[in-house]
Amino acid sequence: AVRSILEYSDNESLCKQALQAYDSRGWPANDAVFKRLVADRGELAKLLGFETYAHYHLADHMVRTPRNLKAFIDQTAASLRGRSDHLVAEMLARARQDAPGAKRLTEWSISRIRTELEKERIGLDPAEVRKYFTYQSSRDGLIELTQDLFGVRTRPWPTKVWAPNAEAFEMFEGDRVIGRFYIDPFPRDGKYKGWRVARIRTGTKTGPIPEAALIINTEQGRINHLDVVDFFHEFGHLLHVIFSGQVDLAMQNSRDLEFDVIEAPSQVLEAWAWDYDTLRRFARDEDGRPIPRALVERLNASRALNEAYEDMYGLGLAAIALDYYSRDLASVDLTAAYFSTLSRYVNLEWTPGTHPQAASAHLPEYGPAYYTYIWSKALAVDLLTRFRKEGLRNPITAKVYRDTILPPGGSESMNVLGQRFLGRDWSVDAYVAK
């Protein structure tokens, strides 16, 4: 709901209030909890001989050290800064058409300004796009896609669920059940507010069947395309849980892959949410007409326009996480530190009275490894080079991808798995060239 308000409402006061409420969830209580968490983790790290918790946490990641991570953030930001700053300048120029005296782009208006810019430059209207997507059609499209790509069948599973709208499914390969999963699609009081896959049971080759719950919070009725992208992303995690649930040992499942590439399989699956040949199969308006190719082309043009800015913002969040876990936070104003760091990556006027760190689930969960999203994206873009060469819906390529990348889980390094799929060592070249 907040995303829709920010995208469509030209009521600046309403947008500001919505963002103030949303980005202050859990504050001030969560600041004290987070400081205690970081202090306890720091004490653990020092007991184990590490300088900080960042040093301890990153030691078994591909990046290895905070110094290497800072270099990755700095180098990637340098490659994106020109394109990101250019878009911010364009959006500020567009904002000045409505407010001639504006000196900086505001955080609470950026979604609407970006939407207006997309309409004028690309001819993309998010309201037009919404006409073609629902949760139910997107779910069915994902199920069909996984069957076409990976040869698995999914059907409803007649078992108890915890909420009226929750659904249960079984996934088959031939006549064998290889996984079970739930989807909990809509918001309700007391429900987790984000999007995630929650592992219920870890599977093994000779042990239990893997189970997981896909928790999302989309709207009933028509939904945004970005919700569809998020749905594909989380479904990528779900497939990783199920396909890696056939390993010899439970500790080799997808959760035990190097953590900084854990998002790569989910980001790979996002590619099909932008693919016309995939979208035309399930994205339909109320009269049953498929989404036009020209509209999908405009969606992709919008993605190209915004991607550098969005990744730059992500690098800012990664820098915040690294900063928090690299020092004593006892006397630190977490809000001031948050915006001071983020401002080095994105030049906006931030919404007063907000405390985004208190509402973040990723800061405690991912620790100093928030950079995982960008690192994984670089790997995902490289993995997709083979799909784009051989055909995005090519089942032969998809089978090789499934066999080499997903089922091994954490039994081997992603350096090995990526080399096996690509026929070479993976690199960030394709990502930087985007």
C-alpha positions in Angstrom: 0.0 0.0 0.0 2.8 2.4 0.9 4.5 1.7 -2.5 1.3 2.5 -4.3 0.8 5.8 -2.4 4.4 6.9 -3.2 4.1 6.0 -6.9 0.7 7.4 -7.7 -0.2 10.1 -5.2 0.6 13.7 -6.0 -0.3 14.7 -2.4 3.1 15.5 -1.0 1.9 15.6 2.6 0.3 12.2 2.3 3.4 10.7 0.8 5.6 12.2 3.5 3.3 10.9 6.3 3.1 7.4 4.8 6.9 7.2 4.5 7.4 8.6 8.0 5.1 6.0 9.4 6.5 3.1 7.4 10.2 3.9 8.0 9.8 4.4 11.7 8.4 1.0 12.6 10.0 -0.4 15.7 11.6 2.8 16.7 12.9 3.7 19.3 12.8 0.3 21.0 14.6 -1.6 18.2 17.6 0.7 18.4 18.4 -0.5 21.9 17.8 -4.1 20.9 20.1 -3.7 17.8 22.9 -2.1 19.7 22.8 -4.9 22.3 22.8 -7.5 19.4 25.9 -5.9 17.7 27.7 -5.6 21.1 27.1 -9.3 21.9 28.2 -10.3 18.4 31.3 -8.2 18.7 32.1 -9.8 22.0 31.7 -13.2 20.5 34.1 -12.3 17.6 36.8 -11.0 20.0 36.6 -14.2 22.1 37.2 -16.1 18.9 40.2 -13.9 18.0 38.7 -11.6 15.4 39.0 -7.8 15.5 35.3 -7.1 14.9 32.2 -9.0 14.1 32.5 -7.9 10.5 35.9 -9.7 10.4 34.4 -12.9 11.9 31.2 -12.9 9.9 32.9 -12.4 6.5 35.7 -14.9 7.0 33.8 -17.7 5.4 32.2 -15.6 2.7 33.6 -15.2 -0.8 34.6 -11.7 0.0 36.6 -12.9 3.1 37.5 -9.5 4.8 35.9 -6.1 5.6 38.8 -4.6 3.6 37.9 -6.6 0.5 34.2 -5.7 1.0 35.0 -2.0 1.2 37.0 -2.2 -2.0 34.1 -4.1 -3.7 31.6 -1.4 -2.6 33.9 1.5 -3.6 34.8 0.0 -7.0 31.3 -0.9 -7.9 30.0 2.5 -6.8 32.6 4.2 -8.9 31.3 2.3 -12.0 27.7 3.2 -11.3 27.9 6.7 -9.9 27.8 8.6 -13.2 24.6 6.8 -14.4 23.0 7.1 -11.0 23.7 10.8 -10.5 22.5 11.5 -14.1 19.1 9.9 -13.3 18.9 11.8 -10.0 19.6 15.1 -11.9 17.0 14.3 -14.5 14.4 13.5 -11.7 15.3 16.8 -10.0 14.8 18.7 -13.2 11.4 17.0 -13.6 10.5 17.8 -10.0 11.2 21.5 -10.6 8.4 21.5 -13.2 6.0 21.1 -10.3 8.1 23.0 -7.7 10.4 25.5 -9.4 12.4 26.3 -6.3 13.3 22.7 -5.4 17.0 22.4 -4.5 17.1 18.7 -3.9 15.0 15.7 -4.8 13.0 14.5 -1.8 12.8 10.9 -0.7 9.0 11.0 -0.4 8.5 12.3 -3.9 11.1 10.3 -5.9 8.8 7.3 -6.7 6.2 9.6 -8.2 8.7 11.7 -10.0 10.3 8.6 -11.5 6.9 7.4 -12.6 6.2 10.7 -14.3 9.6 10.6 -16.0 8.9 7.1 -17.2 5.6 8.3 -18.7 7.2 11.2 -20.5 10.4 9.6 -21.7 9.4 6.0 -22.2 5.6 6.1 -22.3 5.3 3.8 -19.4 2.3 4.2 -17.0 2.4 1.8 -14.0 -1.4 2.0 -13.9 -1.5 0.6 -17.4 0.9 -2.2 -16.4 -1.2 -3.1 -13.3 -4.1 -4.1 -15.5 -2.3 -7.3 -16.6 -1.2 -8.8 -13.3 -2.8 -10.5 -10.3 -1.4 -12.7 -7.6 -3.3 -15.7 -8.9 -2.2 -15.3 -12.5 1.5 -14.7 -11.5 1.4 -17.8 -9.3 0.1 -19.9 -12.2 2.7 -18.4 -14.5 5.5 -19.3 -12.1 4.2 -22.9 -11.8 4.0 -23.2 -15.6 7.5 -21.7 -16.0 9.1 -24.2 -13.5 7.4 -27.1 -15.4 8.6 -25.8 -18.8 12.2 -25.1 -17.6 12.9 -27.8 -15.0 10.4 -30.6 -15.9 8.7 -30.6 -12.5 4.9 -30.6 -11.9 3.2 -28.7 -9.1 -0.3 -29.4 -7.8 -2.4 -28.4 -4.8 -1.6 -30.3 -1.6 -4.7 -31.1 0.5 -3.3 -30.3 4.0 -4.2 -27.8 6.7 -3.1 -24.2 6.4 -2.9 -21.5 9.1 -4.8 -18.7 7.3 -7.8 -18.6 4.9 -5.8 -17.3 1.9 -2.7 -19.5 2.5 -2.2 -22.3 -0.1 -0.3 -25.6 -0.1 1.4 -27.3 -3.0 3.4 -30.4 -3.8 6.2 -30.6 -6.4 6.7 -33.8 -8.4 9.4 -35.1 -10.6 7.8 -38.0 -12.4 5.7 -39.7 -9.7 8.0 -38.7 -6.9 7.3 -35.8 -4.5 10.5 -33.8 -4.3 9.1 -30.9 -2.2 6.2 -29.3 -0.5 5.5 -25.6 0.0 3.0 -23.0 1.1 2.3 -19.6 -0.2 0.8 -17.0 2.2 0.0 -14.1 -0.2 -1.9 -11.3 1.5 -1.3 -8.9 4.4 -3.2 -9.4 7.7 -2.8 -8.3 11.3 0.1 -10.0 13.1 1.7 -11.3 9.9 5.3 -10.7 9.0 5.3 -7.6 6.8 8.0 -8.4 4.3 8.7 -11.0 1.6 10.7 -14.1 2.3 11.0 -17.9 2.1 10.9 -19.6 5.5 12.5 -23.1 5.5 10.2 -25.6 7.5 12.1 -28.8 6.9 15.5 -29.5 5.3 15.5 -32.3 2.9 18.1 -34.9 2.1 18.4 -37.7 -0.5 17.3 -40.4 1.9 15.6 -38.3 4.5 12.7 -36.0 4.8 11.1 -34.2 1.9 12.0 -30.5 1.9 9.3 -28.0 2.9 9.2 -24.2 2.9 6.7 -21.4 3.2 6.8 -18.5 0.7 5.6 -15.5 2.6 4.6 -12.4 0.5 2.5 -9.4 1.1 0.9 -8.3 -2.2 -2.5 -6.8 -2.9 -5.7 -8.7 -3.7 -6.9 -7.9 -7.2 -4.5 -6.1 -9.6 -0.8 -5.8 -8.5 2.3 -3.9 -9.6 4.9 -5.4 -11.9 7.5 -4.9 -9.2 5.4 -7.2 -7.0 5.6 -9.8 -9.8 9.4 -9.4 -9.9 9.6 -9.9 -6.1 7.4 -13.0 -6.4 9.7 -14.5 -9.0 12.7 -13.6 -6.8 11.3 -15.4 -3.7 10.2 -18.3 -5.8 13.8 -18.6 -6.9 14.7 -19.1 -3.2 12.0 -21.7 -2.9 13.2 -23.7 -5.9 16.7 -23.6 -4.4 15.4 -25.0 -1.1 13.5 -27.8 -2.9 16.1 -28.7 -5.5 19.0 -28.7 -3.0 16.9 -30.9 -0.7 18.2 -34.0 -2.4 21.8 -33.8 -1.1 23.5 -36.4 1.0 23.8 -34.3 4.2 21.3 -31.8 5.6 24.2 -29.4 6.2 24.9 -29.2 2.5 21.6 -27.6 1.6 21.2 -24.2 -0.1 21.4 -22.3 3.2 25.0 -23.4 3.6 26.2 -22.0 0.3 28.6 -19.1 0.7 26.2 -16.5 2.1 27.2 -13.7 -0.3 25.9 -15.6 -3.3 22.8 -16.9 -1.6 20.7 -14.4 -3.5 22.0 -15.4 -7.0 19.5 -18.2 -7.9 16.6 -15.9 -6.9 18.0 -13.0 -8.9 18.5 -15.4 -11.9 14.8 -16.3 -11.8 13.8 -12.6 -11.9 14.9 -12.5 -15.5 11.8 -14.3 -16.6 9.6 -11.6 -15.0 10.9 -9.2 -17.6 10.7 -11.7 -20.6 7.9 -11.1 -23.0 7.6 -14.8 -24.1 7.0 -15.6 -20.4 4.7 -12.7 -19.5 2.4 -13.1 -22.4 1.4 -16.6 -21.1 -0.1 -15.3 -17.9 -0.2 -11.5 -17.9 -3.7 -10.7 -19.1 -6.3 -7.9 -18.6 -9.8 -8.4 -17.4 -10.9 -9.2 -21.0 -8.2 -11.9 -21.3 -6.0 -10.0 -23.7 -2.2 -10.7 -23.2 0.2 -8.0 -22.2 1.4 -6.2 -25.4 5.0 -6.8 -26.5 5.5 -3.0 -26.7 4.5 -2.6 -23.1 7.0 -5.2 -22.0 9.7 -3.4 -24.0 8.8 -0.2 -22.2 9.1 -2.1 -18.8 12.6 -3.1 -19.8 13.5 0.4 -20.8 12.4 1.6 -17.4 14.5 -1.0 -15.8 17.6 0.1 -17.7 16.8 3.7 -16.8 16.6 3.0 -13.1 19.0 0.1 -12.4 22.2 2.1 -11.7 20.4 4.3 -9.2 18.7 1.3 -7.4 22.0 -0.6 -7.2 23.8 2.5 -6.0 21.2 2.8 -3.2 21.8 -0.9 -2.4 25.5 -0.2 -2.1 24.7 2.5 0.4 22.8 0.0 2.5 25.7 -2.4 2.3 28.1 0.4 3.5 25.7 1.1 6.4 25.7 -2.5 7.5 29.5 -2.7 7.3 29.8 0.5 9.3 27.5 -0.7 12.0 29.2 -4.0 12.5 32.8 -2.6 12.5 32.7 -0.4 15.6 31.2 0.1 19.0 27.7 1.5 18.6 27.1 2.4 22.3 27.2 6.2 21.8 26.3 6.2 18.1 23.1 7.9 16.9 22.0 5.1 14.5 19.7 7.3 12.5 22.3 10.0 11.9 24.9 7.3 11.0 22.4 5.7 8.6 21.7 8.8 6.6 25.3 10.1 6.8 26.5 6.9 5.1 23.6 6.6 2.6 24.1 10.2 1.5 27.6 9.3 0.1 25.8 7.1 -2.4 22.5 8.9 -3.2 21.9 12.6 -3.0 18.3 13.0 -1.7 16.6 15.1 0.9 15.7 12.4 3.4 12.3 12.2 5.1 12.5 13.9 8.5 11.4 11.9 11.6 12.2 8.5 10.0 14.4 5.8 11.4 14.7 3.1 8.7 17.3 1.1 10.6 14.8 0.2 13.3 12.4 -1.3 10.8 15.1 -3.3 8.9 14.9 -7.1 9.1 18.1 -7.4 7.0 20.5 -5.5 9.3 20.2 -8.1 12.1 19.6 -11.1 9.8 22.4 -10.4 7.2 24.8 -8.7 9.5 27.6 -6.9 7.7 26.7 -9.0 4.6 24.0 -6.8 3.1 26.3 -6.4 0.1 25.1 -9.9 -0.8 22.4 -8.5 -3.0 24.8 -6.7 -5.3 27.5 -9.5 -5.2 24.8 -12.1 -6.0 23.4 -9.9 -8.7 26.8 -9.7 -10.4 27.0 -13.5 -10.4 23.4 -13.8 -11.6 24.0 -11.5 -14.5 27.0 -13.6 -15.5 25.0 -16.9 -15.2 22.3 -15.4 -17.4 24.8 -14.8 -20.2 24.6 -18.5 -21.1 20.7 -18.4 -21.0 20.7 -15.3 -23.2 23.0 -17.0 -25.7 21.2 -20.3 -25.9 17.6 -19.1 -25.2 16.0 -17.9 -22.0 13.3 -20.7 -22.2 15.7 -23.3 -23.5 14.9 -26.4 -21.4 18.4 -28.0 -22.2 20.2 -24.9 -20.8 17.7 -24.9 -17.8 18.5 -28.5 -17.1 22.2 -27.9 -17.1 21.6 -24.9 -14.8 19.4 -27.0 -12.4 21.9 -29.9 -12.3 25.0 -27.8 -11.8 23.9 -24.8 -9.7 20.8 -25.6 -7.6 20.9 -29.2 -6.3 24.5 -29.1 -5.0 23.4 -26.5 -2.4 26.4 -25.8 -0.1 28.2 -29.1 -1.0 30.7 -27.1 -3.2 31.8 -23.5 -3.6 29.9 -21.3 -6.0 33.2 -20.7 -7.6 33.2 -24.3 -8.7 29.5 -24.4 -9.5 29.7 -21.2 -11.6 32.7 -22.5 -13.5 30.9 -25.7 -14.2 27.9 -24.0 -15.7 29.7 -21.2 -17.6 32.7 -23.2 -18.7 35.0 -20.5 -17.2 35.4 -18.6 -14.0 32.6 -16.2 -13.2 33.3 -12.5 -13.2 31.6 -9.1 -12.7 32.3 -8.0 -16.3 28.8 -8.6 -17.6 27.3 -6.8 -14.6 29.6 -3.7 -14.9 28.8 -3.6 -18.7 25.0 -3.5 -18.2 
